[in-house]
Amino acid sequence: APYTYSVASGALPAGLTLNASTGVVSGTTNVAGSFPVSIQVKDSSTGLGAPFSATNSYTLSVAAPAIAVTPATLPVPKVATAYSQQLSASGGVAPYAYTVSAGSLPAGLTLSSSGLLSGTPTAGGSFTLTVQAADAHQFTGTQSYTLVVSSANISLTPATLPTATAEEAYTA
Protein backbone atom coordinates (compact mmCIF):
# COMPACT_ATOMS: atom_id res chain seq x y z
CA ALA A 1 0.00 0.00 0.00
CA PRO A 2 -0.86 2.58 -1.03
CA TYR A 3 -2.44 1.32 -4.26
CA THR A 4 -3.27 3.31 -7.38
CA TYR A 5 -6.25 2.38 -9.55
CA SER A 6 -6.82 3.33 -13.19
CA VAL A 7 -8.83 2.37 -16.25
CA ALA A 8 -6.45 0.30 -18.38
CA SER A 9 -8.81 -0.10 -21.36
CA GLY A 10 -12.40 0.57 -22.28
CA ALA A 11 -14.36 3.29 -20.55
CA LEU A 12 -16.81 3.78 -17.74
CA PRO A 13 -20.22 5.14 -18.73
CA ALA A 14 -20.59 8.93 -18.68
CA GLY A 15 -21.11 10.18 -15.14
CA LEU A 16 -19.21 7.36 -13.41
CA THR A 17 -15.62 7.75 -12.22
CA LEU A 18 -12.95 5.55 -10.72
CA ASN A 19 -11.31 6.90 -7.57
CA ALA A 20 -7.56 6.45 -8.14
CA SER A 21 -6.74 5.97 -4.46
CA THR A 22 -9.67 3.79 -3.29
CA GLY A 23 -10.70 1.92 -6.44
CA VAL A 24 -14.35 2.86 -5.88
CA VAL A 25 -16.47 3.37 -9.00
CA SER A 26 -19.20 5.90 -8.25
CA GLY A 27 -21.41 8.59 -9.67
CA THR A 28 -24.70 8.83 -11.57
CA THR A 29 -24.99 7.89 -15.21
CA ASN A 30 -27.77 8.69 -17.65
CA VAL A 31 -26.89 6.07 -20.25
CA ALA A 32 -27.90 2.41 -20.37
CA GLY A 33 -25.99 -0.48 -21.90
CA SER A 34 -22.98 -2.73 -21.40
CA PHE A 35 -19.61 -1.15 -20.82
CA PRO A 36 -16.50 -3.35 -21.00
CA VAL A 37 -13.70 -1.88 -18.90
CA SER A 38 -10.38 -3.13 -17.54
CA ILE A 39 -9.22 -1.79 -14.19
CA GLN A 40 -5.56 -1.86 -13.22
CA VAL A 41 -4.16 -1.59 -9.71
CA LYS A 42 -0.50 -0.81 -8.96
CA ASP A 43 1.20 -1.02 -5.63
CA SER A 44 3.75 1.49 -4.38
CA SER A 45 6.74 -0.83 -4.25
CA THR A 46 9.92 0.28 -5.88
CA GLY A 47 11.76 -2.98 -5.41
CA LEU A 48 12.99 -4.82 -8.48
CA GLY A 49 12.73 -1.69 -10.60
CA ALA A 50 8.95 -1.22 -10.96
CA PRO A 51 5.70 -1.40 -9.01
CA PHE A 52 3.67 -4.61 -9.15
CA SER A 53 0.27 -4.48 -10.85
CA ALA A 54 -2.80 -6.53 -11.62
CA THR A 55 -5.57 -5.98 -14.15
CA ASN A 56 -9.10 -7.33 -14.18
CA SER A 57 -11.70 -7.02 -16.93
CA TYR A 58 -15.32 -6.21 -16.13
CA THR A 59 -18.52 -5.60 -18.01
CA LEU A 60 -20.55 -2.97 -16.22
CA SER A 61 -24.23 -3.32 -17.10
CA VAL A 62 -26.42 -0.26 -16.69
CA ALA A 63 -30.17 -0.91 -16.84
CA ALA A 64 -32.61 1.66 -18.15
CA PRO A 65 -35.01 2.97 -15.50
CA ALA A 66 -38.47 1.41 -15.49
CA ILE A 67 -40.80 4.21 -16.54
CA ALA A 68 -44.48 3.70 -15.72
CA VAL A 69 -47.32 5.58 -17.42
CA THR A 70 -50.53 6.02 -15.43
CA PRO A 71 -53.45 5.65 -15.11
CA ALA A 72 -53.75 2.01 -16.20
CA THR A 73 -57.22 2.62 -17.66
CA LEU A 74 -58.98 5.72 -18.94
CA PRO A 75 -62.51 7.00 -18.34
CA VAL A 76 -64.96 6.32 -21.17
CA PRO A 77 -65.28 9.25 -23.58
CA LYS A 78 -68.67 10.13 -25.15
CA VAL A 79 -69.40 11.54 -28.58
CA ALA A 80 -69.92 15.33 -28.56
CA THR A 81 -68.92 15.57 -24.87
CA ALA A 82 -65.76 17.38 -23.74
CA TYR A 83 -63.10 14.98 -22.42
CA SER A 84 -59.97 15.64 -20.35
CA GLN A 85 -57.60 13.20 -18.68
CA GLN A 86 -54.08 13.95 -17.43
CA LEU A 87 -51.54 11.15 -17.86
CA SER A 88 -48.44 10.95 -15.69
CA ALA A 89 -45.17 9.05 -15.61
CA SER A 90 -42.72 7.99 -12.93
CA GLY A 91 -39.46 6.12 -12.67
CA GLY A 92 -37.21 8.34 -14.78
CA VAL A 93 -36.09 11.94 -14.68
CA ALA A 94 -38.68 14.66 -15.36
CA PRO A 95 -39.75 16.28 -17.56
CA TYR A 96 -41.57 13.62 -19.56
CA ALA A 97 -42.75 13.98 -23.17
CA TYR A 98 -45.84 12.00 -24.22
CA THR A 99 -46.68 10.66 -27.68
CA VAL A 100 -48.98 8.09 -29.23
CA SER A 101 -46.45 5.45 -30.35
CA ALA A 102 -48.94 2.95 -31.82
CA GLY A 103 -52.58 3.03 -32.87
CA SER A 104 -54.58 6.21 -33.05
CA LEU A 105 -56.75 8.50 -30.99
CA PRO A 106 -60.45 8.93 -31.70
CA ALA A 107 -61.25 11.87 -33.99
CA GLY A 108 -61.54 15.01 -31.91
CA LEU A 109 -59.09 13.94 -29.15
CA THR A 110 -55.43 15.00 -28.93
CA LEU A 111 -52.54 14.13 -26.63
CA SER A 112 -50.29 17.05 -25.65
CA SER A 113 -46.58 16.53 -25.07
CA SER A 114 -47.28 17.23 -21.38
CA GLY A 115 -49.65 14.23 -21.20
CA LEU A 116 -53.06 15.90 -21.38
CA LEU A 117 -55.53 13.80 -23.37
CA SER A 118 -58.37 16.14 -24.27
CA GLY A 119 -60.91 17.27 -26.82
CA THR A 120 -64.41 16.37 -27.93
CA PRO A 121 -64.84 13.02 -29.70
CA THR A 122 -66.76 13.32 -32.97
CA ALA A 123 -67.51 9.64 -33.65
CA GLY A 124 -68.09 6.48 -31.66
CA GLY A 125 -66.07 3.30 -31.88
CA SER A 126 -63.25 1.35 -30.31
CA PHE A 127 -59.70 2.73 -30.52
CA THR A 128 -56.57 0.86 -29.41
CA LEU A 129 -53.45 2.91 -28.82
CA THR A 130 -50.15 2.95 -26.97
CA VAL A 131 -48.91 6.06 -25.17
CA GLN A 132 -45.17 6.46 -24.71
CA ALA A 133 -43.52 8.70 -22.12
CA ALA A 134 -39.89 9.69 -22.68
CA ASP A 135 -37.96 11.13 -19.75
CA ALA A 136 -35.28 13.84 -19.83
CA HIS A 137 -32.66 11.28 -20.94
CA GLN A 138 -34.91 9.68 -23.58
CA PHE A 139 -35.61 6.52 -21.57
CA THR A 140 -39.16 5.41 -22.35
CA GLY A 141 -42.11 3.59 -20.87
CA THR A 142 -45.44 2.74 -22.47
CA GLN A 143 -49.04 2.04 -21.53
CA SER A 144 -51.65 0.51 -23.84
CA TYR A 145 -55.23 1.70 -23.81
CA THR A 146 -58.50 0.82 -25.49
CA LEU A 147 -60.87 3.75 -25.68
CA VAL A 148 -64.45 2.79 -26.45
CA VAL A 149 -66.16 6.03 -27.40
CA SER A 150 -69.84 5.70 -26.57
CA SER A 151 -72.68 7.50 -28.28
CA ALA A 152 -74.13 10.54 -26.64
CA ASN A 153 -77.16 9.81 -24.48
CA ILE A 154 -80.28 11.06 -26.19
CA SER A 155 -83.56 11.17 -24.36
CA LEU A 156 -87.01 12.02 -25.64
CA THR A 157 -89.57 13.60 -23.34
CA PRO A 158 -92.26 13.48 -22.26
CA ALA A 159 -92.54 9.77 -21.51
CA THR A 160 -96.21 9.81 -22.57
CA LEU A 161 -98.33 12.13 -24.70
CA PRO A 162 -101.51 13.80 -23.45
CA THR A 163 -104.79 12.56 -24.86
CA ALA A 164 -106.02 14.34 -27.98
CA THR A 165 -109.66 15.24 -28.64
CA ALA A 166 -111.19 14.81 -32.08
CA GLU A 167 -111.86 18.03 -33.98
CA GLU A 168 -109.69 20.11 -31.60
CA ALA A 169 -106.19 21.49 -32.29
CA TYR A 170 -103.50 19.43 -30.67
CA THR A 171 -99.92 20.32 -29.65
CA ALA A 172 -97.57 18.31 -27.52
C-alpha positions in Angstrom: 0.0 0.0 0.0 -0.9 2.6 -1.0 -2.4 1.3 -4.3 -3.3 3.3 -7.4 -6.3 2.4 -9.6 -6.8 3.3 -13.2 -8.8 2.4 -16.3 -6.4 0.3 -18.4 -8.8 -0.1 -21.4 -12.4 0.6 -22.3 -14.4 3.3 -20.5 -16.8 3.8 -17.7 -20.2 5.1 -18.7 -20.6 8.9 -18.7 -21.1 10.2 -15.1 -19.2 7.4 -13.4 -15.6 7.8 -12.2 -13.0 5.5 -10.7 -11.3 6.9 -7.6 -7.6 6.5 -8.1 -6.7 6.0 -4.5 -9.7 3.8 -3.3 -10.7 1.9 -6.4 -14.4 2.9 -5.9 -16.5 3.4 -9.0 -19.2 5.9 -8.2 -21.4 8.6 -9.7 -24.7 8.8 -11.6 -25.0 7.9 -15.2 -27.8 8.7 -17.7 -26.9 6.1 -20.2 -27.9 2.4 -20.4 -26.0 -0.5 -21.9 -23.0 -2.7 -21.4 -19.6 -1.1 -20.8 -16.5 -3.4 -21.0 -13.7 -1.9 -18.9 -10.4 -3.1 -17.5 -9.2 -1.8 -14.2 -5.6 -1.9 -13.2 -4.2 -1.6 -9.7 -0.5 -0.8 -9.0 1.2 -1.0 -5.6 3.7 1.5 -4.4 6.7 -0.8 -4.2 9.9 0.3 -5.9 11.8 -3.0 -5.4 13.0 -4.8 -8.5 12.7 -1.7 -10.6 8.9 -1.2 -11.0 5.7 -1.4 -9.0 3.7 -4.6 -9.1 0.3 -4.5 -10.9 -2.8 -6.5 -11.6 -5.6 -6.0 -14.2 -9.1 -7.3 -14.2 -11.7 -7.0 -16.9 -15.3 -6.2 -16.1 -18.5 -5.6 -18.0 -20.5 -3.0 -16.2 -24.2 -3.3 -17.1 -26.4 -0.3 -16.7 -30.2 -0.9 -16.8 -32.6 1.7 -18.1 -35.0 3.0 -15.5 -38.5 1.4 -15.5 -40.8 4.2 -16.5 -44.5 3.7 -15.7 -47.3 5.6 -17.4 -50.5 6.0 -15.4 -53.5 5.7 -15.1 -53.7 2.0 -16.2 -57.2 2.6 -17.7 -59.0 5.7 -18.9 -62.5 7.0 -18.3 -65.0 6.3 -21.2 -65.3 9.3 -23.6 -68.7 10.1 -25.1 -69.4 11.5 -28.6 -69.9 15.3 -28.6 -68.9 15.6 -24.9 -65.8 17.4 -23.7 -63.1 15.0 -22.4 -60.0 15.6 -20.4 -57.6 13.2 -18.7 -54.1 14.0 -17.4 -51.5 11.1 -17.9 -48.4 10.9 -15.7 -45.2 9.1 -15.6 -42.7 8.0 -12.9 -39.5 6.1 -12.7 -37.2 8.3 -14.8 -36.1 11.9 -14.7 -38.7 14.7 -15.4 -39.7 16.3 -17.6 -41.6 13.6 -19.6 -42.8 14.0 -23.2 -45.8 12.0 -24.2 -46.7 10.7 -27.7 -49.0 8.1 -29.2 -46.5 5.5 -30.3 -48.9 3.0 -31.8 -52.6 3.0 -32.9 -54.6 6.2 -33.1 -56.7 8.5 -31.0 -60.5 8.9 -31.7 -61.2 11.9 -34.0 -61.5 15.0 -31.9 -59.1 13.9 -29.2 -55.4 15.0 -28.9 -52.5 14.1 -26.6 -50.3 17.0 -25.7 -46.6 16.5 -25.1 -47.3 17.2 -21.4 -49.6 14.2 -21.2 -53.1 15.9 -21.4 -55.5 13.8 -23.4 -58.4 16.1 -24.3 -60.9 17.3 -26.8 -64.4 16.4 -27.9 -64.8 13.0 -29.7 -66.8 13.3 -33.0 -67.5 9.6 -33.6 -68.1 6.5 -31.7 -66.1 3.3 -31.9 -63.2 1.3 -30.3 -59.7 2.7 -30.5 -56.6 0.9 -29.4 -53.4 2.9 -28.8 -50.2 3.0 -27.0 -48.9 6.1 -25.2 -45.2 6.5 -24.7 -43.5 8.7 -22.1 -39.9 9.7 -22.7 -38.0 11.1 -19.7 -35.3 13.8 -19.8 -32.7 11.3 -20.9 -34.9 9.7 -23.6 -35.6 6.5 -21.6 -39.2 5.4 -22.4 -42.1 3.6 -20.9 -45.4 2.7 -22.5 -49.0 2.0 -21.5 -51.6 0.5 -23.8 -55.2 1.7 -23.8 -58.5 0.8 -25.5 -60.9 3.8 -25.7 -64.5 2.8 -26.5 -66.2 6.0 -27.4 -69.8 5.7 -26.6 -72.7 7.5 -28.3 -74.1 10.5 -26.6 -77.2 9.8 -24.5 -80.3 11.1 -26.2 -83.6 11.2 -24.4 -87.0 12.0 -25.6 -89.6 13.6 -23.3 -92.3 13.5 -22.3 -92.5 9.8 -21.5 -96.2 9.8 -22.6 -98.3 12.1 -24.7 -101.5 13.8 -23.4 -104.8 12.6 -24.9 -106.0 14.3 -28.0 -109.7 15.2 -28.6 -111.2 14.8 -32.1 -111.9 18.0 -34.0 -109.7 20.1 -31.6 -106.2 21.5 -32.3 -103.5 19.4 -30.7 -99.9 20.3 -29.6 -97.6 18.3 -27.5 
